[in-house]
Amino acid sequence: MNTDGDPRASHAASDLGRRVASRRTRLGLSREDVAERAGSTPGFIAYVEEQVAIPGIEFLVRLANALETTVQDLTGYTTAFAPGAARAGYRARLEEIDETECWELLDGHGVGRVAVEGRDGLMVVPVNYQVVDGDVVFMTAADSALARASTSGVEIAFEEDHLDEAFSRGWSVLLVGPARRVSEETEVRRIKDAVHSAPWAGDGRDTVVTLSPRRVTGRRIQVPGAPGTPSGPAD
């Protein structure tokens, strides 16, 4: 059975292997693609994904660059720590991201944060999300702050970001708009059929809430000289 494109079906025996397979699949890359980018072979990429491999740091750096991520993220070094502890990058600059690229960065589904008014005031909670027909879809509990806000159509804010700790750079996308609870059975079924995965927080979250953004903005911190970044001087 071919498991090249499905990290869930991989025989990965290490966290590194699972992270490599997951990241490769998310980027839509084959093992051949990653091998070419990293100066390796498809067989060795398969070995890293499926066995308890301990590659050297030089190869890990090449592999992280091939997968457009960092060694820290691939090895799970930053998993238990709050992000953003690294020093600011040299001659870093802040850039605006246009709306089209904001949607591309959201990548259809993932984990972000929702800011919503709760019983004790404003709160920010992590959420799984899915983009369906230009709306951002959340699966939540019926008594959650997000579900309560959706009954009155109040505005909420949704944010996703990504940090590259190794180079002190990253991006952030913000969407603002009214929340709506979806109750019509046919629409609920259509949205649930499109959802990529169940909420990480577990069962009991089957209330469908959508965000129809009226404002989509993004910002990026660039560091000259970092991989994929022009090396010219900052403005």
Secondary structure, 3 states (H helix, E strand, C coil): CCCCCCHHHCCCCCHHHHHHHHHHHHHCCCHHHHHHHHCCCHHHHHHHHHCCCCCCHHHHHHHHHHCCCCHHHHHCCCCCCCCCCCCCCCCCEEEEECHHHHHHHHCCEEEEEEEEEECCEEEEEEEEEEEECCEEEEEECCCCHHHHHHHHCCEEEEEEEEEEHHHCEEEEEEEEEEEEEECCHHHHHHHHHHCCCCCCCCCCCCEEEEECCCEEEEEEEECCCCCCCCCCCCC
